[in-house]
Amino acid sequence: MPINILMPALSPTMEKGNLAKWLKKEGDTVKSGDVIAEIETDKATMEVEAVDEGILAKIVVPEGTADVPVNQLIALIAGEGEDPKSVTAPAAGGAAAPAPKAEAAPAPAAPAAAPQPQAAPAQSAPAAAPAAKPNGAGQAAGNRVFASPLAKRIAKDGGIDIASIRGSGPQGRVVEKDVRAALAGGGAKPAAAPAAAAAPAPAAKPAAPQLAQSMGADQVKAMFEAGTYEEVPLDGMRKTIAKRLVESKQTVPHFYLALDCELDALMALREQINNAASKDKDGKPAYKLSVNDFVIKALAIALQRVPAANAVWAEDRILKMKHSDVGVAVAIEGGLFTPVVRRAEQKTLTAISAEVKDMAGRARNRRLKPEEYSGGSTAVSNLGMFGIKNFQAVINPPQGTILAVGAGEQRVVVKNNAPAIVQAMTVTLSCDHRVVDGALGAELLAAFKQLIESPMGMLV
């Protein structure tokens, strides 16, 4: 029986990928560990390694094909003793032979709903249909229901039985869109009321509105005169960003805390450290610290001093993190990456500076690995270099906070009952109220301010 090669899920948010290039051709021998293809995900271009051996008998999806759903059949390997010429792809709409092994390493667990396969685009080579869903809607073996946490919560709020909904996710998993469709169409069974309940069940809450569903593209275009705009199709990254931002603002109860930090001591220390950097034969210094490097370090230490704020939301519990993993927002063409500096509280300022520069460079080339931009309990978004004085950043779930950093500028303040000029910046902490309460967020921000204004504490 031939071995199926499926479109792998290479990132937590990946639903489709572009098959950029085949590095093996039909008839080539494939060994475990061989790089066989390049896949463009919603975040990066990544190499796919084989985990089985044999002969690449049939390429089902040709290179250059866009928007190939996760888990769709893309090629077949002839097994031991099998004639490669006898291997054929399943007919369009037919079921693919079950693959004994996946053709890529498993993707990291997604923080939100699992990727949802969608119908494949038309192409010259026939494609396999998605794997058959389990019987009984979201039911699997026994009474277990495969469903994402978000889908379960929406079903509970809507008063419907999650087990009566047919899932469209991998292996029949019930995902958010399945529940919303059931709520809209009324095709699901109502959830059973508890036997002991005397009072009638409360009325079902309406599902949270989806921005993408509120107005279609044609409706929007109808508001503008033809020829007065240019249509820019969304790539995978922009689609993912839009989806996650809407989800964040709809499901995460944000609140914001802002204060001003004086920078004079920090700027003096930064200049002293940078002047002490050794130089190579061309006069290039070994390092050059930025204000953002100090911000990352200060936030990491502040989270250790206020450990209750170093936490993330996990639906039915809060995860309190032991180390300070701090994301750093990096703007790239057409989108945004947030690579994570792991254990930032343990790293020197020069190590943080070098790591951020390396990851930012690879982010702009879309060469980051999923594990490099996943996780973290908080993040830093700095728009000070653009002259922005203050702003409020959107939390990236499941993180509990994000710090928005404004521009450093000279300001007049009162010191010892007299006006004085200082260099200062405004920072705004966005908090997930489910994880960080107001007093806790204020305590974290106060610890951060103390480190920024007395920066020698970051060196000991």
C-alpha positions in Angstrom: 0.0 0.0 0.0 1.4 3.4 -0.9 2.3 5.9 1.8 0.4 9.2 1.8 2.3 12.5 2.1 -0.1 15.1 3.5 0.1 18.8 3.7 1.5 19.3 7.2 0.4 21.8 9.8 3.7 23.6 10.3 2.5 26.4 12.6 -0.3 26.6 15.3 -2.3 29.0 13.1 -1.8 27.3 9.7 -5.0 26.2 7.9 -3.6 26.3 4.3 -0.2 26.4 2.8 1.4 27.1 -0.6 3.4 24.3 -2.1 6.3 26.4 -3.2 8.7 23.8 -4.5 9.3 20.1 -4.8 12.9 19.2 -4.0 12.3 15.6 -5.2 10.8 14.4 -8.4 8.7 11.4 -9.3 10.9 8.3 -9.4 13.5 9.6 -6.8 14.4 7.5 -3.9 13.3 9.1 -0.6 15.1 8.4 2.7 13.9 9.4 6.2 15.2 12.9 6.9 15.4 14.0 3.3 14.0 17.4 2.6 11.3 16.8 0.0 9.5 20.1 -0.4 9.3 23.8 0.6 6.0 25.0 2.0 5.0 28.6 2.5 2.8 28.9 5.6 0.9 31.9 7.0 4.2 32.9 8.7 7.2 31.5 7.0 8.8 29.4 4.2 9.7 26.0 5.8 11.3 22.8 4.6 9.4 19.5 4.9 11.4 16.3 5.8 10.3 12.8 4.9 9.8 10.3 7.8 9.3 7.3 5.6 11.5 5.5 3.0 10.6 4.5 -0.5 10.3 5.9 -4.0 8.3 9.1 -4.7 5.8 7.5 -7.0 3.2 10.3 -7.5 3.2 14.0 -7.0 -0.5 14.9 -6.5 -0.2 18.6 -5.9 2.3 20.3 -8.3 4.7 23.0 -7.0 3.3 26.5 -7.2 -0.1 25.5 -6.0 -1.6 28.0 -3.5 -4.0 27.5 -0.6 -3.6 23.7 -0.1 -5.6 22.7 3.0 -3.8 21.1 5.9 -4.1 17.3 5.8 -4.8 17.2 2.0 -2.9 14.5 0.1 0.0 16.0 -1.9 2.1 13.0 -2.9 2.4 9.2 -2.6 5.5 7.1 -1.8 5.7 3.5 -3.1 6.4 1.2 -0.2 8.9 -1.7 -0.1 8.4 -4.1 -2.9 5.7 -2.0 -4.6 5.9 -0.9 -8.3 6.0 2.9 -8.3 4.3 2.9 -11.8 1.3 1.1 -10.3 0.7 3.8 -7.8 -2.2 6.1 -8.7 -3.8 9.0 -6.8 -7.4 8.6 -5.6 -10.0 9.9 -7.9 -11.3 13.4 -7.2 -13.8 13.1 -4.3 -12.6 9.6 -3.4 -11.2 8.7 -0.1 -7.4 8.6 0.2 -5.7 5.5 1.5 -4.9 5.9 5.2 -1.3 7.1 5.8 0.5 4.9 8.4 2.7 7.9 9.3 2.5 11.7 8.9 5.0 13.1 6.5 6.1 15.9 8.8 6.9 16.5 12.5 3.7 17.3 14.4 3.0 21.0 14.7 3.0 22.8 18.1 -0.3 22.8 20.0 -2.4 25.8 18.9 -3.6 28.2 21.6 -7.0 28.7 20.0 -9.1 26.5 17.7 -7.3 23.8 15.7 -6.7 24.5 12.0 -9.7 23.9 9.9 -9.3 22.2 6.5 -11.2 23.8 3.7 -12.1 22.7 0.2 -9.0 22.5 -2.1 -8.7 24.8 -5.1 -9.1 23.2 -8.5 -5.8 22.0 -9.9 -4.5 19.8 -12.8 -3.7 16.8 -10.6 -6.6 15.1 -8.7 -6.7 15.7 -5.0 -7.8 13.5 -2.2 -10.9 14.3 -0.1 -10.4 15.1 3.6 -10.4 12.2 5.9 -13.8 10.9 6.8 -15.3 12.4 10.0 -16.3 10.1 12.9 -19.9 9.1 13.1 -22.1 10.9 15.6 -21.0 14.4 14.8 -18.2 15.4 17.2 -18.2 12.0 18.9 -15.2 9.7 18.8 -14.6 6.4 20.6 -16.9 6.1 23.7 -18.6 9.3 24.8 -15.7 11.6 24.3 -16.3 14.7 22.1 -13.5 16.1 20.1 -13.9 19.9 20.2 -11.8 23.0 20.7 -12.1 24.9 24.0 -13.5 27.9 22.2 -16.1 25.8 20.5 -17.2 24.2 23.8 -17.5 27.6 25.4 -19.6 29.0 22.6 -21.8 25.9 22.6 -22.3 26.2 26.3 -23.2 29.9 26.1 -25.6 29.2 23.2 -27.3 26.3 25.1 -26.7 23.6 22.5 -25.3 20.1 22.8 -21.7 20.0 21.4 -22.0 16.3 20.7 -24.8 16.9 18.2 -22.7 19.1 16.0 -20.7 17.6 13.1 -17.2 18.9 13.1 -15.2 20.1 10.1 -11.8 20.1 11.8 -9.1 17.4 11.6 -10.5 14.0 12.5 -14.0 15.4 12.8 -13.0 17.9 15.6 -15.7 20.5 16.3 -14.3 24.0 15.9 -15.7 27.5 16.3 -17.3 27.9 12.9 -19.2 24.6 13.3 -20.9 25.9 16.5 -21.7 29.3 15.0 -23.2 27.6 12.0 -25.3 25.4 14.3 -26.4 28.5 16.3 -27.4 30.3 13.1 -29.2 27.4 11.5 -30.7 25.8 14.6 -29.6 22.4 13.5 -28.2 21.2 16.8 -29.9 19.6 19.8 -30.4 21.9 22.8 -28.2 21.0 25.8 -29.9 18.9 28.4 -30.9 20.8 31.5 -29.6 19.5 34.9 -32.1 17.1 36.4 -32.3 18.9 39.7 -32.8 22.3 38.2 -36.1 23.8 39.3 -36.0 27.0 37.4 -36.1 27.1 33.6 -32.8 27.4 31.8 -31.8 31.0 30.9 -32.3 32.2 27.4 -29.5 31.3 25.0 -27.0 34.0 24.6 -26.5 35.2 21.0 -23.2 34.3 19.5 -20.5 37.0 19.4 -20.7 38.7 16.0 -17.9 37.9 13.6 -16.4 41.0 11.8 -15.8 38.9 8.7 -19.4 37.9 8.6 -20.9 41.3 9.2 -20.3 42.6 5.7 -19.2 40.8 2.6 -16.6 42.0 0.1 -19.3 42.8 -2.5 -21.2 44.9 0.0 -18.2 46.9 0.9 -17.2 47.4 -2.8 -20.7 48.6 -3.5 -20.1 51.7 -1.3 -17.3 53.0 -3.5 -17.2 54.0 -7.1 -15.6 51.5 -9.5 -12.1 52.3 -10.5 -11.4 54.4 -7.4 -9.6 51.6 -5.5 -7.2 48.8 -5.9 -8.1 45.3 -4.6 -5.2 43.7 -2.6 -5.9 40.0 -2.0 -5.1 38.8 1.5 -2.1 36.5 2.0 -2.1 33.8 4.7 -0.3 36.0 7.2 -2.7 38.9 6.9 -5.7 36.5 7.1 -4.2 35.0 10.3 -3.5 38.4 11.8 -7.0 39.6 11.1 -8.6 36.5 12.6 -6.5 36.5 15.8 -7.0 40.3 16.4 -10.8 40.0 16.0 -10.8 36.9 18.3 -8.6 38.8 20.9 -10.9 41.8 21.0 -14.0 39.7 21.1 -13.0 37.2 23.8 -10.3 38.9 25.9 -11.5 41.6 28.4 -8.8 44.2 27.9 -8.0 47.1 30.3 -5.2 49.5 30.1 -2.7 51.1 32.6 -0.3 53.9 31.6 2.5 55.8 33.3 5.6 57.9 32.4 9.1 56.6 33.0 12.2 59.0 33.2 15.0 57.9 30.9 18.0 60.1 31.9 19.8 57.4 34.0 19.0 54.7 31.5 20.4 56.8 28.6 23.5 57.6 30.5 24.1 53.9 31.3 23.4 52.9 27.8 26.0 55.3 26.4 28.5 54.1 28.9 28.0 50.4 28.1 28.0 51.1 24.3 31.2 53.1 24.5 32.9 50.2 26.3 32.1 47.8 23.5 35.2 46.3 21.8 35.6 47.0 18.1 36.8 44.8 15.2 39.5 45.9 12.7 36.9 47.8 10.7 35.8 49.8 13.8 32.5 48.0 14.1 31.5 47.6 17.8 30.8 44.1 19.2 27.3 45.3 20.3 25.1 48.3 20.4 22.3 48.3 22.9 19.0 49.9 22.2 16.4 51.3 24.6 14.2 48.4 23.6 16.8 46.0 24.9 16.5 47.6 28.3 12.7 47.6 28.1 12.7 43.8 27.4 15.1 43.1 30.3 13.2 45.4 32.7 9.9 43.7 31.9 11.4 40.3 32.4 12.8 41.1 35.8 9.5 42.9 36.8 7.6 39.7 36.0 9.9 37.8 38.4 9.3 40.4 41.1 5.6 40.2 40.6 5.2 36.5 39.7 1.4 36.5 39.8 1.4 38.7 36.7 3.6 36.2 34.8 0.7 34.2 33.7 -1.5 33.1 30.7 -5.1 32.2 30.3 -5.9 28.5 29.6 -9.7 28.5 29.5 -10.5 26.6 32.7 -7.3 27.6 34.5 -4.4 30.1 34.7 -0.9 29.0 34.0 1.7 30.8 36.2 5.0 30.7 34.4 8.4 30.2 36.1 10.5 32.1 33.6 10.0 35.4 31.8 9.4 34.6 28.1 9.0 38.0 26.4 7.7 38.4 22.9 9.0 41.3 20.8 6.8 42.7 18.0 8.6 43.0 14.7 7.0 44.7 11.7 7.6 43.1 8.4 6.1 43.8 4.9 2.5 42.8 5.0 2.3 41.7 8.6 3.8 41.3 12.0 5.9 38.6 13.8 6.4 38.4 17.6 9.5 36.2 18.2 9.9 35.3 21.9 13.1 35.9 24.0 13.0 32.8 26.3 14.2 33.2 29.9 14.9 36.8 29.4 15.4 37.4 33.1 18.5 35.2 33.0 20.1 36.8 29.9 22.5 39.8 29.8 21.5 42.9 27.9 24.0 42.2 25.2 22.6 38.6 24.8 19.1 40.0 24.5 20.2 42.5 22.0 22.0 39.9 19.8 19.0 37.5 20.0 16.5 40.2 19.0 18.5 41.3 16.1 19.0 37.8 14.8 15.3 36.8 15.1 14.1 40.2 13.7 16.3 39.6 10.6 15.0 36.1 10.1 11.4 37.3 10.7 11.7 39.7 7.8 12.8 36.9 5.6 10.0 34.6 7.0 12.6 32.1 8.3 11.5 31.8 11.9 10.5 28.4 13.2 7.1 28.1 14.8 8.6 27.5 18.3 10.4 30.8 18.0 7.2 32.9 17.8 4.9 30.7 19.9 4.2 31.0 23.6 5.4 33.7 26.0 3.5 35.3 28.8 3.8 38.9 27.6 5.2 41.0 24.7 6.7 44.4 24.0 5.4 46.6 21.1 7.6 49.7 20.6 6.5 52.4 18.2 8.7 55.1 19.8 11.0 55.1 16.7 8.1 56.4 14.7 7.5 59.3 17.1 4.3 57.8 18.6 3.9 59.1 22.2 1.5 56.5 23.5 -0.9 53.8 22.2 -2.7 50.7 23.4 -1.6 47.4 22.0 -3.8 44.3 21.4 -3.0 41.2 23.5 -1.9 38.1 21.6 -3.7 35.2 23.3 -3.0 33.3 25.4 -0.5 35.9 26.7 -1.8 37.8 29.7 -0.3 41.3 29.0 1.4 43.4 26.3 3.5 46.6 26.9 3.1 49.4 24.4 6.2 51.7 24.4 6.1 55.3 23.2 8.8 57.7 22.1 11.4 59.1 24.5 11.2 62.9 24.5 12.2 65.9 26.7 9.4 67.0 29.1 9.0 69.6 31.8 8.3 68.1 35.2 8.3 69.5 38.7 11.2 68.4 41.0 11.8 69.9 44.4 9.0 72.4 43.8 10.8 73.7 40.7 10.4 73.0 36.9 13.0 70.7 35.5 13.6 69.1 32.1 13.8 65.3 31.8 13.8 62.8 29.1 10.7 60.5 29.5 8.5 58.0 27.7 5.0 56.8 28.2 4.3 53.1 28.5 0.8 51.5 28.4 0.2 48.0 29.8 -2.7 46.1 28.2 -4.0 43.4 30.6 -6.3 40.4 30.2 -8.6 41.0 33.2 -9.2 37.2 33.5 -5.5 36.9 34.4 -4.3 40.2 35.7 -6.5 42.4 37.9 -6.1 46.2 38.1 -4.0 46.2 41.3 -1.7 43.4 40.0 -1.2 45.2 36.7 -0.3 48.4 38.6 2.2 46.5 40.7 3.9 45.0 37.7 4.0 48.4 36.0 5.5 50.0 39.1 8.2 47.4 39.2 9.0 48.0 35.6 9.2 51.8 36.1 11.6 51.3 39.1 14.0 49.3 36.9 13.9 51.7 34.0 14.6 54.7 36.2 17.3 52.8 38.2 18.8 50.7 35.4 21.8 49.5 37.4 19.4 47.0 38.9 19.4 45.2 35.6 23.1 44.5 35.7 23.3 42.7 39.0 
